[in-house]
Amino acid sequence: MVQTGDPTGQGKGGQSIWGKPFTDEIRPTLKFNARGIVAMANSGPDTNKSQFFIAYSKQPHLDGKYTIFGKVIDGADSTLDAMEKVPVTNKNRPLSEIKLTHITIHANPIADAMLASKR
């Protein structure tokens, strides 16, 4: 997986837009069941700030522990493949900067999961 969202670039900082940590919004219908799931990084329950991560593969052991808020769909193969191939240090930090320059929001994953659970 890749973690990002620290405006300081150090991997330890960042605040939420509210200036303080915010509570988890965990939905039992949203799972780490595919490549490209996007979720908030945290240091324990209800400690979300600005950092988030993208899973490179299924991660079922993370279900119910992190707020899932999206899924990479366009560029899932090319973009994630390129990010995954970036050489890293012994602390798993990339040797060269990775920047997400733009995103497009296509759907609401919470609404999609709610619809799927009603079928």
N, CA and C atoms as an extended XYZ file, in Angstrom:
357
Properties=species:S:1:pos:R:3:atomname:S:1:resname:S:1:resid:I:1 pbc="F F F"
N         0.844       -1.181        0.000 N   MET     1
C         0.000        0.000        0.000 CA  MET     1
C         0.879        1.230        0.000 C   MET     1
N         0.288        2.338       -0.349 N   VAL     2
C         0.990        3.619       -0.330 CA  VAL     2
C         0.191        4.562        0.571 C   VAL     2
N         0.910        5.297        1.419 N   GLN     3
C         0.268        6.255        2.312 CA  GLN     3
C         0.714        7.648        1.913 C   GLN     3
N        -0.209        8.590        1.960 N   THR     4
C         0.079        9.961        1.567 CA  THR     4
C        -0.848       10.918        2.310 C   THR     4
N        -0.785       12.183        1.976 N   GLY     5
C        -1.688       13.159        2.573 CA  GLY     5
C        -1.065       14.010        3.654 C   GLY     5
N         0.253       13.915        3.846 N   ASP     6
C         0.946       14.761        4.821 CA  ASP     6
C         1.505       15.969        4.081 C   ASP     6
N         0.934       17.149        4.295 N   PRO     7
C         1.411       18.330        3.573 CA  PRO     7
C         2.859       18.714        3.900 C   PRO     7
N         3.400       18.214        5.010 N   THR     8
C         4.789       18.528        5.355 CA  THR     8
C         5.759       17.642        4.584 C   THR     8
N         5.255       16.531        4.019 N   GLY     9
C         6.109       15.610        3.277 CA  GLY     9
C         6.941       14.693        4.158 C   GLY     9
N         6.722       14.711        5.453 N   GLN    10
C         7.501       13.899        6.387 CA  GLN    10
C         6.821       12.579        6.754 C   GLN    10
N         5.536       12.459        6.449 N   GLY    11
C         4.802       11.241        6.772 CA  GLY    11
C         4.312       11.164        8.198 C   GLY    11
N         4.439       12.239        8.943 N   LYS    12
C         4.018       12.221       10.346 CA  LYS    12
C         3.094       13.371       10.694 C   LYS    12
N         2.803       14.230        9.738 N   GLY    13
C         2.032       15.431       10.045 CA  GLY    13
C         0.721       15.504        9.304 C   GLY    13
N         0.156       16.674        9.345 N   GLY    14
C        -1.097       16.936        8.673 CA  GLY    14
C        -2.239       17.067        9.644 C   GLY    14
N        -3.129       18.003        9.348 N   GLN    15
C        -4.322       18.213       10.157 CA  GLN    15
C        -5.545       18.006        9.288 C   GLN    15
N        -6.655       17.733        9.909 N   SER    16
C        -7.912       17.660        9.164 CA  SER    16
C        -8.360       19.088        8.864 C   SER    16
N        -9.346       19.224        8.012 N   ILE    17
C        -9.855       20.564        7.705 CA  ILE    17
C       -10.531       21.201        8.909 C   ILE    17
N       -10.830       20.413        9.927 N   TRP    18
C       -11.438       20.929       11.152 CA  TRP    18
C       -10.399       21.324       12.198 C   TRP    18
N        -9.112       21.088       11.894 N   GLY    19
C        -8.057       21.463       12.821 CA  GLY    19
C        -7.861       20.500       13.976 C   GLY    19
N        -8.570       19.407       13.964 N   LYS    20
C        -8.429       18.391       15.015 CA  LYS    20
C        -8.806       17.041       14.410 C   LYS    20
N        -8.419       15.939       15.057 N   PRO    21
C        -8.797       14.620       14.544 CA  PRO    21
C       -10.313       14.458       14.487 C   PRO    21
N       -10.775       13.655       13.537 N   PHE    22
C       -12.206       13.410       13.435 CA  PHE    22
C       -12.504       11.919       13.562 C   PHE    22
N       -13.747       11.624       13.880 N   THR    23
C       -14.156       10.253       14.179 CA  THR    23
C       -14.195        9.372       12.929 C   THR    23
N       -14.064        8.092       13.167 N   ASP    24
C       -14.156        7.111       12.087 CA  ASP    24
C       -15.576        7.069       11.543 C   ASP    24
N       -15.690        6.755       10.268 N   GLU    25
C       -16.987        6.564        9.618 CA  GLU    25
C       -16.947        5.192        8.948 C   GLU    25
N       -16.877        4.179        9.749 N   ILE    26
C       -16.722        2.813        9.257 CA  ILE    26
C       -18.094        2.217        8.935 C   ILE    26
N       -18.206        1.692        7.722 N   ARG    27
C       -19.427        1.033        7.268 CA  ARG    27
C       -19.129       -0.451        7.076 C   ARG    27
N       -19.886       -1.327        7.691 N   PRO    28
C       -19.604       -2.765        7.568 CA  PRO    28
C       -19.719       -3.278        6.130 C   PRO    28
N       -20.420       -2.555        5.280 N   THR    29
C       -20.565       -2.990        3.888 CA  THR    29
C       -19.361       -2.625        3.020 C   THR    29
N       -18.491       -1.738        3.519 N   LEU    30
C       -17.298       -1.347        2.758 CA  LEU    30
C       -16.116       -2.166        3.256 C   LEU    30
N       -15.470       -2.856        2.336 N   LYS    31
C       -14.392       -3.784        2.687 CA  LYS    31
C       -13.140       -3.508        1.858 C   LYS    31
N       -12.012       -3.950        2.389 N   PHE    32
C       -10.746       -3.923        1.658 CA  PHE    32
C       -10.674       -5.190        0.808 C   PHE    32
N       -11.591       -5.273       -0.162 N   ASN    33
C       -11.744       -6.497       -0.931 CA  ASN    33
C       -11.240       -6.395       -2.372 C   ASN    33
N       -10.490       -5.331       -2.663 N   ALA    34
C       -10.014       -5.158       -4.040 CA  ALA    34
C        -8.793       -4.237       -4.063 C   ALA    34
N        -8.075       -4.294       -5.131 N   ARG    35
C        -6.965       -3.362       -5.377 CA  ARG    35
C        -7.545       -1.961       -5.548 C   ARG    35
N        -6.879       -0.968       -4.965 N   GLY    36
C        -7.276        0.422       -5.169 CA  GLY    36
C        -8.222        1.005       -4.152 C   GLY    36
N        -8.505        0.303       -3.065 N   ILE    37
C        -9.375        0.857       -2.019 CA  ILE    37
C        -8.632        2.000       -1.337 C   ILE    37
N        -9.332        3.137       -1.132 N   VAL    38
C        -8.749        4.336       -0.526 CA  VAL    38
C        -9.391        4.551        0.837 C   VAL    38
N        -8.550        4.755        1.862 N   ALA    39
C        -9.062        4.886        3.227 CA  ALA    39
C        -8.206        5.869        4.024 C   ALA    39
N        -8.778        6.359        5.099 N   MET    40
C        -8.057        7.258        6.003 CA  MET    40
C        -7.012        6.472        6.795 C   MET    40
N        -5.822        7.039        6.910 N   ALA    41
C        -4.794        6.484        7.789 CA  ALA    41
C        -5.039        7.078        9.179 C   ALA    41
N        -4.721        6.325       10.210 N   ASN    42
C        -4.917        6.856       11.559 CA  ASN    42
C        -3.946        6.183       12.524 C   ASN    42
N        -3.956        6.656       13.756 N   SER    43
C        -3.100        6.060       14.779 CA  SER    43
C        -3.935        5.372       15.853 C   SER    43
N        -5.155        5.024       15.501 N   GLY    44
C        -6.081        4.380       16.420 CA  GLY    44
C        -7.489        4.883       16.154 C   GLY    44
N        -8.463        4.369       16.863 N   PRO    45
C        -9.845        4.791       16.637 CA  PRO    45
C       -10.034        6.301       16.778 C   PRO    45
N       -10.777        6.874       15.835 N   ASP    46
C       -11.178        8.284       15.867 CA  ASP    46
C       -10.009        9.264       15.866 C   ASP    46
N        -8.930        8.932       15.152 N   THR    47
C        -7.754        9.813       15.080 CA  THR    47
C        -7.439       10.237       13.650 C   THR    47
N        -8.437       10.291       12.779 N   ASN    48
C        -8.233       10.679       11.388 CA  ASN    48
C        -7.827       12.141       11.279 C   ASN    48
N        -6.851       12.402       10.421 N   LYS    49
C        -6.415       13.786       10.152 CA  LYS    49
C        -6.407       13.991        8.652 C   LYS    49
N        -5.232       14.138        8.037 N   SER    50
C        -5.177       14.384        6.594 CA  SER    50
C        -4.640       13.204        5.800 C   SER    50
N        -3.986       12.273        6.444 N   GLN    51
C        -3.337       11.199        5.705 CA  GLN    51
C        -4.304       10.084        5.321 C   GLN    51
N        -4.028        9.505        4.170 N   PHE    52
C        -4.839        8.401        3.674 CA  PHE    52
C        -3.934        7.396        2.977 C   PHE    52
N        -4.479        6.230        2.666 N   PHE    53
C        -3.683        5.227        1.973 CA  PHE    53
C        -4.503        4.556        0.889 C   PHE    53
N        -3.776        3.985       -0.062 N   ILE    54
C        -4.378        3.238       -1.166 CA  ILE    54
C        -3.824        1.821       -1.085 C   ILE    54
N        -4.705        0.851       -1.014 N   ALA    55
C        -4.287       -0.549       -0.930 CA  ALA    55
C        -3.944       -1.071       -2.324 C   ALA    55
N        -2.804       -1.737       -2.439 N   TYR    56
C        -2.398       -2.338       -3.708 CA  TYR    56
C        -3.061       -3.687       -3.947 C   TYR    56
N        -3.653       -4.262       -2.892 N   SER    57
C        -4.295       -5.575       -3.015 CA  SER    57
C        -5.350       -5.702       -1.918 C   SER    57
N        -6.071       -6.804       -1.921 N   LYS    58
C        -7.050       -7.071       -0.866 CA  LYS    58
C        -6.339       -7.045        0.488 C   LYS    58
N        -6.982       -6.467        1.496 N   GLN    59
C        -6.416       -6.385        2.851 CA  GLN    59
C        -7.533       -6.653        3.872 C   GLN    59
N        -8.092       -7.850        3.911 N   PRO    60
C        -9.246       -8.106        4.779 CA  PRO    60
C        -8.975       -7.882        6.266 C   PRO    60
N        -7.724       -7.975        6.692 N   HIS    61
C        -7.409       -7.743        8.110 CA  HIS    61
C        -7.620       -6.282        8.519 C   HIS    61
N        -7.805       -5.390        7.535 N   LEU    62
C        -8.040       -3.973        7.830 CA  LEU    62
C        -9.533       -3.619        7.912 C   LEU    62
N       -10.391       -4.551        7.528 N   ASP    63
C       -11.837       -4.298        7.564 CA  ASP    63
C       -12.272       -3.875        8.957 C   ASP    63
N       -13.082       -2.828        9.015 N   GLY    64
C       -13.623       -2.355       10.284 CA  GLY    64
C       -12.670       -1.517       11.109 C   GLY    64
N       -11.477       -1.233       10.588 N   LYS    65
C       -10.489       -0.463       11.352 CA  LYS    65
C       -10.187        0.901       10.754 C   LYS    65
N       -10.510        1.093        9.484 N   TYR    66
C       -10.186        2.337        8.791 CA  TYR    66
C       -11.383        2.803        7.979 C   TYR    66
N       -11.559        4.115        7.884 N   THR    67
C       -12.654        4.694        7.128 CA  THR    67
C       -12.350        4.633        5.640 C   THR    67
N       -13.083        3.808        4.923 N   ILE    68
C       -12.940        3.698        3.466 CA  ILE    68
C       -13.765        4.814        2.839 C   ILE    68
N       -13.140        5.553        1.912 N   PHE    69
C       -13.894        6.623        1.268 CA  PHE    69
C       -13.778        6.633       -0.247 C   PHE    69
N       -13.131        5.660       -0.825 N   GLY    70
C       -13.055        5.649       -2.275 CA  GLY    70
C       -12.387        4.412       -2.818 C   GLY    70
N       -12.327        4.378       -4.144 N   LYS    71
C       -11.663        3.295       -4.852 CA  LYS    71
C       -11.099        3.860       -6.148 C   LYS    71
N        -9.860        3.528       -6.445 N   VAL    72
C        -9.255        3.947       -7.703 CA  VAL    72
C        -9.875        3.102       -8.806 C   VAL    72
N       -10.450        3.775       -9.811 N   ILE    73
C       -11.034        3.021      -10.922 CA  ILE    73
C       -10.351        3.384      -12.243 C   ILE    73
N       -10.300        4.652      -12.605 N   ASP    74
C        -9.570        5.050      -13.802 CA  ASP    74
C        -8.090        5.063      -13.479 C   ASP    74
N        -7.285        4.362      -14.239 N   GLY    75
C        -5.857        4.301      -13.987 CA  GLY    75
C        -5.485        3.321      -12.904 C   GLY    75
N        -6.424        2.496      -12.503 N   ALA    76
C        -6.149        1.549      -11.417 CA  ALA    76
C        -4.952        0.670      -11.746 C   ALA    76
N        -4.853        0.247      -12.978 N   ASP    77
C        -3.711       -0.594      -13.354 CA  ASP    77
C        -2.467        0.240      -13.585 C   ASP    77
N        -2.532        1.206      -14.471 N   SER    78
C        -1.321        1.950      -14.827 CA  SER    78
C        -0.792        2.808      -13.678 C   SER    78
N        -1.651        3.545      -13.015 N   THR    79
C        -1.206        4.438      -11.941 CA  THR    79
C        -0.713        3.650      -10.736 C   THR    79
N        -1.504        2.687      -10.276 N   LEU    80
C        -1.092        1.905       -9.110 CA  LEU    80
C         0.149        1.071       -9.423 C   LEU    80
N         0.224        0.521      -10.623 N   ASP    81
C         1.417       -0.240      -11.017 CA  ASP    81
C         2.658        0.637      -10.950 C   ASP    81
N         2.548        1.869      -11.484 N   ALA    82
C         3.693        2.784      -11.484 CA  ALA    82
C         4.096        3.157      -10.056 C   ALA    82
N         3.120        3.427       -9.197 N   MET    83
C         3.418        3.783       -7.812 CA  MET    83
C         4.064        2.609       -7.083 C   MET    83
N         3.569        1.430       -7.341 N   GLU    84
C         4.066        0.229       -6.664 CA  GLU    84
C         5.510       -0.087       -7.044 C   GLU    84
N         5.923        0.343       -8.238 N   LYS    85
C         7.271        0.047       -8.729 CA  LYS    85
C         8.325        1.070       -8.299 C   LYS    85
N         7.912        2.163       -7.653 N   VAL    86
C         8.869        3.176       -7.218 CA  VAL    86
C         9.784        2.575       -6.151 C   VAL    86
N        11.108        2.662       -6.341 N   PRO    87
C        12.031        2.138       -5.322 CA  PRO    87
C        11.843        2.873       -3.992 C   PRO    87
N        12.013        2.141       -2.890 N   VAL    88
C        11.818        2.704       -1.559 CA  VAL    88
C        13.051        2.502       -0.683 C   VAL    88
N        13.116        3.277        0.394 N   THR    89
C        14.193        3.146        1.375 CA  THR    89
C        13.919        1.946        2.266 C   THR    89
N        14.823        1.685        3.198 N   ASN    90
C        14.604        0.586        4.146 CA  ASN    90
C        13.434        0.868        5.097 C   ASN    90
N        12.940        2.116        5.122 N   LYS    91
C        11.753        2.466        5.918 CA  LYS    91
C        10.508        2.558        5.035 C   LYS    91
N        10.616        2.017        3.828 N   ASN    92
C         9.504        1.996        2.863 CA  ASN    92
C         9.033        3.371        2.423 C   ASN    92
N         9.933        4.331        2.414 N   ARG    93
C         9.609        5.661        1.875 CA  ARG    93
C        10.156        5.734        0.454 C   ARG    93
N         9.392        6.306       -0.477 N   PRO    94
C         9.850        6.338       -1.866 CA  PRO    94
C        11.140        7.151       -2.026 C   PRO    94
N        12.033        6.662       -2.892 N   LEU    95
C        13.274        7.382       -3.171 CA  LEU    95
C        13.007        8.626       -4.005 C   LEU    95
N        11.945        8.612       -4.795 N   SER    96
C        11.549        9.800       -5.558 CA  SER    96
C        10.098       10.133       -5.197 C   SER    96
N         9.807       11.419       -5.216 N   GLU    97
C         8.480       11.885       -4.808 CA  GLU    97
C         7.391       11.352       -5.747 C   GLU    97
N         6.298       10.939       -5.152 N   ILE    98
C         5.113       10.538       -5.904 CA  ILE    98
C         4.067       11.618       -5.663 C   ILE    98
N         3.520       12.185       -6.740 N   LYS    99
C         2.497       13.217       -6.591 CA  LYS    99
C         1.234       12.816       -7.330 C   LYS    99
N         0.125       12.902       -6.633 N   LEU   100
C        -1.172       12.782       -7.285 CA  LEU   100
C        -1.534       14.194       -7.725 C   LEU   100
N        -1.578       14.428       -9.009 N   THR   101
C        -1.796       15.793       -9.508 CA  THR   101
C        -3.257       16.132       -9.725 C   THR   101
N        -4.093       15.109       -9.903 N   HIS   102
C        -5.528       15.369      -10.040 CA  HIS   102
C        -6.305       14.071       -9.826 C   HIS   102
N        -7.542       14.251       -9.438 N   ILE   103
C        -8.447       13.104       -9.283 CA  ILE   103
C        -9.795       13.479       -9.878 C   ILE   103
N       -10.570       12.491      -10.184 N   THR   104
C       -11.955       12.682      -10.613 CA  THR   104
C       -12.806       11.777       -9.744 C   THR   104
N       -13.835       12.326       -9.155 N   ILE   105
C       -14.741       11.529       -8.339 CA  ILE   105
C       -15.881       11.076       -9.244 C   ILE   105
N       -16.025        9.755       -9.379 N   HIS   106
C       -17.035        9.189      -10.262 CA  HIS   106
C       -18.287        8.731       -9.539 C   HIS   106
N       -18.155        8.314       -8.289 N   ALA   107
C       -19.295        7.726       -7.599 CA  ALA   107
C       -19.126        7.859       -6.102 C   ALA   107
N       -20.198        7.644       -5.390 N   ASN   108
C       -20.194        7.662       -3.940 CA  ASN   108
C       -20.137        6.210       -3.466 C   ASN   108
N       -18.990        5.742       -2.932 N   PRO   109
C       -18.877        4.324       -2.562 CA  PRO   109
C       -19.825        3.915       -1.441 C   PRO   109
N       -20.186        4.837       -0.576 N   ILE   110
C       -21.111        4.506        0.502 CA  ILE   110
C       -22.501        4.244       -0.079 C   ILE   110
N       -22.916        5.097       -1.000 N   ALA   111
C       -24.216        4.894       -1.641 CA  ALA   111
C       -24.208        3.602       -2.453 C   ALA   111
N       -23.109        3.327       -3.162 N   ASP   112
C       -23.000        2.098       -3.943 CA  ASP   112
C       -23.116        0.869       -3.043 C   ASP   112
N       -22.441        0.887       -1.903 N   ALA   113
C       -22.489       -0.246       -0.979 CA  ALA   113
C       -23.883       -0.418       -0.392 C   ALA   113
N       -24.559        0.690       -0.100 N   MET   114
C       -25.910        0.602        0.435 CA  MET   114
C       -26.861       -0.006       -0.592 C   MET   114
N       -26.707        0.385       -1.841 N   LEU   115
C       -27.543       -0.189       -2.893 CA  LEU   115
C       -27.279       -1.678       -3.048 C   LEU   115
N       -26.008       -2.057       -3.017 N   ALA   116
C       -25.646       -3.473       -3.175 CA  ALA   116
C       -26.205       -4.314       -2.037 C   ALA   116
N       -26.220       -3.770       -0.821 N   SER   117
C       -26.705       -4.545        0.319 CA  SER   117
C       -28.226       -4.738        0.281 C   SER   117
N       -28.938       -3.923       -0.498 N   LYS   118
C       -30.404       -4.037       -0.591 CA  LYS   118
C       -30.824       -5.012       -1.677 C   LYS   118
N       -29.881       -5.482       -2.468 N   ARG   119
C       -30.220       -6.414       -3.566 CA  ARG   119
C       -30.416       -7.802       -3.079 C   ARG   119
